[in-house]
Amino acid sequence: MKNKLLVILISIGALVPTKRMFASGQSWRSHFMLADGLKINKTSHGLGVWDVYDEGAKGDGETFDTQAIQRAIDLCHEAGGGRVYLHNGTFLSATIYLKSGVTLFVESGAILLGSGSADDYDNTASVYPTYDGDYTSKALIYAENVNNVSIEGRGVIDGNGHVIDKRKLTDAYQYPSFKYRPRIIHMRGVENIQIRDITLKNSASWVQTYQQCKNIVINGITVDSRENKDIEQANREHSVKHRNTDGLDIVDCELVRVVNCYINAGDDGIVLKSFSPDKACRDIVITNCVISSGASGIKIGTETTGRFEDILVQNCVVFDTFGEGIAIMTADGASVQRVNVSNVTLRNIKRQAIFIRLSTRNKKFGTHTVTNFPFLKDITIHNVKGTRLSQLGCSITGLADNPLENIVLSNIDLEFEGGLTDVDHNYQVPVKPNGSPVGGMFGNYLPSYGFFVRNVNNLRLDQVQLRFARDDVRPAVICDNVELLSLDGLMAQTIQNTPSLVKLVNVRDVSINQSRMIGDGGVFLEVKGEQSRDINLINNYLKGVANKYIVDKAIEEDIVHEFGTIEDLN
């Protein structure tokens, strides 16, 4: 019966293919006419789909299709929402504005191509803060104070960044980048966002930014925007001028899920930020992502003025990264708490593998004048494996008057490049309380090859394995001004000339349990600092160790208590 009705409708002209169908090679869905009672509508609109060709797009990669795309978005929004459809072409565009209820769908094989001139992008003003001035900012796709928007499809959105940015390697840095060059996606104050399957490539600035947005799902996307690709070069600006191409910036957002993404970024890979002291990044899950970057792989910071709470990062790979592998910090007054990182592998990390830092740079953004009192606590990092990690090792540092609290690292297995055999063992790591937090901020090396820890209350290192590819004379772990320290199941490599495997300075209430050294080191533990006290060695395997511990002459030797040491397994 249905087939007979279809034949009848065709025979009376109620269902007719248009000429443009054959001229442009478009989908039949865009050009058939349906009888809907006595009213005739385009099939695409009846299905909630607005084909940009119907609004005048050329799709030839040379003619600007901005107006056609925007008209399709406007009509879709006015009709109550639906899908704006880009297919079978390359669509050249300047700034387009997403509106409530609209899904921008880029079909497989189609390209939304940004203009090659920065002047073609709108300077969009906003009440939302950005950096240290009242900056406008440029973007290819912009949305503000709307809801229920999506960008989907197996197609490509190409920011044309290599054409937009005409600077030479010797030219000045442009700050901030998005004042001069456009992002690909920029959304502010938007609720209910879906970004799925799309490829974002070749951005001129941050690839995508979501600020003060709520309920975001970013699933299965590819970011390919790395302008300097050779990770083995000493300078990351080895090919072209650095364009600050962060892969994904989440700024003061809530209810965020980032899943199943591959991000290859010229700057930070996935980064959480805060520009507003009264806002928060919270209730965020990042999972099943593969990340490579020209700065940090997974990062909280550097812009940190509000709150970071209830953040889960799991099942991720970070590789070929010029900065830190995992970075968690507060620099501008933020509180950071309840952060859980687990099941992460790190490979070829050029700065610190794990970097946790509290400092008081206290930068303000937009028109904000308030700086909160910062704290960083309740951080768990579990089941992390790494290889080809730099000589900078890892650091966990607060300030003497504002220590970190409740830091747990468990099931950690890291291999560092090592190779330092001539170092100053009395090197005093600078404090730099106001310095911008970055893995190289303390110098070209740290006095430990594994973990340098300073100003922490309640630190637990549980089942941590540390080793190096080339001989290194530095201790594996140094803790300075730490209270409530637990080292359980530490297994770390050492060599004969190393002063000690573990060095404690002004450390109180310590338990070192079931730990051992790998190699021919002569001293297991060195204790210094007049504030050091109550240090307990429990069931450690110290066979062949010349000195189980040495204590500085300035303090009482009986502060170290030894229980159940295993010196011979026979």
N, C-alpha and C positions, 0 to 999 in steps of 0.2 A: 504494500500500500504506500509506504514511504517513497519507494522508488518511482511509483506512478505519479505521485504528487510532485516529485522533483522534475520529472519529464514535463509535466503540465506547466509548472512554473517557468521552466526554460522556454517552452514553446510560446508562451505569451509574453515573454520579455521581462518577466518579473525578476529574473536572475540573469544578469548580463555582464560579461567581462568587459572592462574598459580598454580603450586603446593604449593607455599608459602601461597596462600590464605587459603588453607585448613589446612596447618601446623600451621599457626600463629593465625588464627581466625580474620584476618584483613578484612577491608571493601573491597567489590567487586570493588570499584572505583580504588583501587591501582593496580589491576591485570588484568583487561580486556585490550585487545589489539584492537585498532581501525584502520580501513582502512581510511587513509587520502590521497585520490588519490592513488598514488603508494607508499607513504611513510607511514611507520608504527611507531606510537609513543605510549608510555604508556598513558592511559587515564588520570592518575593523572597529568602528565606533560602537556597534552593537555588542561587540565582545569586550569593550572597554580598552581598546587598543587604538592609539593615534600614531599612524605611520608618518614619519617626518617628510617622506616624499609627497604625501598628499598636501603638505603645507608649503611646498615649493623647494624642498631641499634638492640639491644636485648630487651630492655624494661623490664628487669627482676629485676631492682633495685639493682643489684649487679655488673654487668659489666658496665664499663665506656662507655657511649654512646656519649661522647664529640665529637669525630672525625666524627661520623655519622651525628650528628646534624649540626656540622659546615660545613660538605661537602654539606648537603642539602641546608643550607643557601647560600653557595658560588654558587652552581649551580642555585639556584633560582635567585640570584642577577645577575649572568652572562646572564641569559635568559631574563632579563628585569624586573624581579619582579614576585611576586606571594605569595603563602602560603606554609610555612613549617609546616607539620602536624604531631603532636604527639598525639597518641591515644592508648587506650587499653594496658597500661603498665606504669611502673615507670622507668623513664629515668635518670640514674645517670650521673652527668656531673660536670666538672670543668668549667672554664671561656669559654663562647661562645661569638662571636662577631656578632651583627646584622649589616646588610649592607643595602644600599639603596634599597627601593622597596620591602622589605621583611616583611611579616607578620608571626610572630611566633604564631601558633595556637595550644593551648593545649586543647584538647577535654575534655568534661565532663568525669570524672572517671580517667583521665590520670594525672600523676604527673611528673613534672620536678624537680628532687631532686638534690640539691647541694651536692658536696662532703663533707664528714665529716672532712676533713683535710684542714686547711687554706693554707698549702704549695702547694696544688693542684691548687690554683687560681693565675693567672698571676698578677705580680706587674706592673700595667699599668701606664707608664709615660704619662704626658700630658703637653701641654703649658697652660692649664687652671689652675688658682690659686686654692689652697686648703690650708687652715689654715696657720700656720706661718712657713712653711718650704716647700722645694721642695719634697713633699711626692708623692710617687706612691700610688695607691689605688687598692684594690681588689674588684671584683664583679663577680657574677654568669653570668649576662647578661650585656654586655658592648657595647656602640656605641659612636662614636665620628666623628663629621664632616660628617655625612651622612644625607639623607633625606628620607621622606616617609617610616617610619618604624612603625610597630604595634606589640603589644602583646595582643592576644585576646583568648577567649574561656572560657568555664565554668570549666576548670580544675584547678589544683593547682600547684603553684611554691613554693616549700619548700626549704628554705635556710639552713636547717639542723643546725641552730645556736646553739642549745643545745648540739650538738656533737662537733662542731667546737670550742666553747668556753670552755676550760677546767679549767678556773680559779675557785678558791674557793672564798667564801665570804671574806676571810681575805687577798686575794691576791691584788696586786697593780692595780690601774686603768691604762688602756692602752689608750694613747692619741696620735693622734685621733684614734678612734675605727677602722676606715676603712683602716688604715695602717696595722693593725694586723688581721682584720677579714673582710670578704667580705660583701658588700651590695648584695641585690638580683638584683636590676636594677640600672645601672648608665649610664646616657646619657649626653654627652657634645657637644655643638655646633650642635645640630640636629634640623632640621626643619621638621614640619609636623609629629607629633607623635600621635598615637592613642593607648591608653591602655584601654581595655574594658573587663568587666565581670570576669576577672581572679581573683583568690584568691592568695594572697601573704602571706606566713606564716613563722613563726619561723626563722626570719632573725638573722644573727650574728652581724649586725651593722645597720646603717640606711637602712630602707627597700628599698626605691627607691629615687633616686636623679636625678634631671634634672637641668643642669647648662648651662646658656647662650643658651637655646633652644627657639624655636619660633613656635607658633601655635601648642599647646598641647591640646588634649582632653583626660581626664581621666574620664571614665564613668562606673558606676555600679560595681566598683571593691570592693573586701573585703580584708582588711589588718588585719591579726590576728597574732600579733607578740608582745605579752606582757609576758615577762618572769617572772615578779612578779605580780601576779594577785590580791592579797588581798589588796584592797584599804584602808582598815581600820587599817592596820599596821602602826606604827609610822615611820618606816623606809621603804622606797620603796624597798631597797635591802634586803628584809626579807627572800627570798627563795633562789635566786641565784644571782651571780654577775650581776650588771646592764650592759646591752650590748649596750646602746645608740640606741635603735631600734625606731628612729623616723618613723612615719607612711608614711609621704610624705614630701620631702624637695624640694622646688622650689627655685632655686638660680639664680638670675639675668636673669629671663625668661620673655618673652613677649607673649601676646595673649594666655592666659591659661584659660581653662574651666575645673573645677573639679566638677563633678555632681554625685549625687545618689550613694555616696560611704559610706561604713561602715568601720571605722578605729578604731582598738583597738591596741594601740601602747604602748610599754614600755617606750618611751620617748615622745617628742612632737608629737602631732597628725598630724595636717597640719601646716607646718611652711614655711614662706617665708624668704629667706636670701639673702644677697649680699656679695660677696667676692671681688668685683672689684669696685673701686671708680668711674670708668667711665662707668659703666653699670647700668641697672635698672631692677627691678621687676615691670612690669606695664601692664595695660590692662588685669586684672585677675578677674575671677568670680569663687567663691566657693559657691555652692548652693545644698540644699537638701542632706546634709551629716549628718551622726550620728557618733560621735567621743567620744572615751574614751581613756585616756592616763595616763602614769606615770609621765608626766610633764605638759606642757601647752596643752590646747585643740586646739585652733586656735591662731596662733602667727605670728607676724612680728618681727623677731629677732632670736637669739641674735646677730648673725653676720650681721652687717649692715653698709656697707661702701659706697654703691652707692645711688640709688634712688628707692623709692617705691611710685608709682603713679597710680591713677585710679584703685582702688581695691574694689571689691564688694563682701561682704560675706552675705549670706541671707539663711533663712529657714534651720537652722542647730540645732542639739541637741548636747550638750556637757554634759557628765555625768561621775561620778566616776573617777574624774581626780585629780591627786596628786598635780599638780601645779596650774597655772592660768586657768580660763575658757576662757577669751579673753585677749590677751596681744598684745599691739602695742608699739613698742619702737624704738629708735635709740640710739646706743651706740658707734658706730665707725665712725661717720661722715656722716651718711646717711641723706638725706632729705626724709621726709614722708609726703605725702599730698594727699588729695582727697581719703580718705578711708571711706567707708560706710558699716556699720555692722547693719543688721536688722533681726528681726524675729528669735531670738535665745533663746533657753531655756537652763538653767544651773541647774544641780542637783549634789549635793555631790562634791563640789569643795573644795580642801583641802588647797589651798593658796588663793590668791586674786581672786575674781570673775571677776573683770575688772581691768586691770593694764595698764596704759598709762605712758610712761617714756621717758624722754630725759636725757642722760648722756654722758660723754666724756671719756669712757674707751679707745677709739681710738686704737683698735687692728688692725693690718695690716695682710693681707693674701697673701700667695705666695710671689712674688718678688715686690709687690706694696710698694711704699714709701710715697705716697700722702695720706693725710687725709683731707677730705672735711669739711667745716663748716656745722654743722648739723642744721636742723630745723624740727619741727613736728607741722603741722597745718592742718586745714580743715578736721577734723575728726567728723563723725556723727555716733552715736550708738543709734538705735531706736528699740523700742518694744522688750525688753529683760526681760524675767521672770526667776527668780532663787529661789531655795530653798536648804536648807542644805548647806549654804555657810559659810565659815570658819570665825573665829573671826578676821582674818586679813582684812576683808571688801574689799574695793576698794580704789585705789589711782590714782591720775592724777597729775604728778609732772614734772616740768621742772627745770631749773636753774635760779637763780636771774638775770644773765646776758644773758640768752637765754631762755625766757619763751615759753611755748606752746602757740599756737594761734588758735582761732576759733574752740572751742570744744563744741559739742552739744550732750547731752544725753536726749532723750525724751521717754516717755512711758516706764519707767523702774520700775519694780516691783520685789524687792529682799527681801528674808527672810534669815537672818543670824542666826548662832547658838547662838551667844551672850554668856551670862554667866559670863562676867567680872564685878565683883562688887567691886573690891578693886584695883584701878589703880591710878597712879600718873597723875592727871589732868594737871599738868604743864610739863609733859614729852615733851622734845624737840626732835622732829624727826630728826635724823642725815641727813645731805645733801648727803654725799657720791657721789660727782660728778663723780668720776672715777670708782665707783663700778660697778660690773657686774649686770645688771638689772634683778632682780627676785623678786617675791612677798614678800619674807621674808627678803629683804635686809635692812629694816628699824628696824628690831627687831621682837620680838615675838608677838607684837600687835601694833596697831596704836591708837592714842588718840581718834579716832572716830570709831563707829562701822559700819558706812555706807560708806561715802566718805571722804577721806583726799585729799585735793587739795592744791597744792603749786606752785607758779610761773607760772601763766596762764594769758594771755590776751584774754578777750572775751570768757567767759564760760557761757553756758546756760544749766541749769537743768530744764527740762520741764515735768511736770506730773510724778514725781518720788515718788514712795512709798517705804518706808524702815521700816522694823520691825525685831524683833528678837524672837527666840523660847524660850530663857531663859532671865531673867532680866539682863540688861546691863546698867551700869551707864555712859557710854560714850555718848557724843553728837552724833547725827546722821550725821551731816555734819560739817567739819571744813575746812575753806578756809583761806589760808595764802598767802599774797602778790598776790592778784588777782585783776585785773582791768577789768571793765565791766563785772559784774556778774549779771546774771538773774536767780532767783529761782521762777519758776511759777508752782503752783499747787503741792508744796511739801507736802506730808503727811507722817509723820514719828513718830514712836513709841518712848516713853520716860518713865522714871520712876521718882519718887519723888527726889531721890538723885542725879539726873543728873544736872550738873551745868547749862546747857542750851541745847536746842534742836539744835540750830545752833550757831556756834562760828566763828566770823570773826576777822582776825588779819591782819592789814595793807591792808585793802581791800577798793577799790575806785570805785565809780559809781555803786551802787548796787540797784537792784530792787528785792524785795521779795513780791510776789503777790499771793493772793488767796491760801495761805498755812495754814496748821494747824498741831497741835501736837496731837498724840494719846496717852492717858495715863495721869498720874497725875504729870507730870513735872511742876516745878515752874517757869522756865524762858524760854521764847521763843527764844530770841536772846541775845548773848553776843558779845560786840564789844571791841576789844583791838588793840593796836598799834597806834603810833603817826601819821602814814601815812593814817589811815582810814578816809574816808570822803564821803559825799553825799550818804547816805544810806537811801533808801526809802521803807517803809512798806505800801503796798497798798492792801486794801480789804482782809486782813487776818482774819481768824476765830479764835479768841483767847478767847473763852468763858472759864471761870474758871482759866485762867492763872494768877498766882500771880504777875508776872512781865513780861510785854510784852518785855522789853529789859533793859539791864544794860550796861552802858558804863564805861570803865576804867577811873579812876580819872585823868590819865595823858593826856586825850584828851577831847575836848569840847563835851558836851552832845548834843548840837544842831546839830551835824552832822547827827543825825537820824531824819527823817521826816516821820510822820505817817498820812495815809489817809484812811478813810473809814473802819477802823477796826471794825469787827463784834464781839461784846462781848456777845451778847445774841440774839438767833434767834427769840425770842418771840416779 
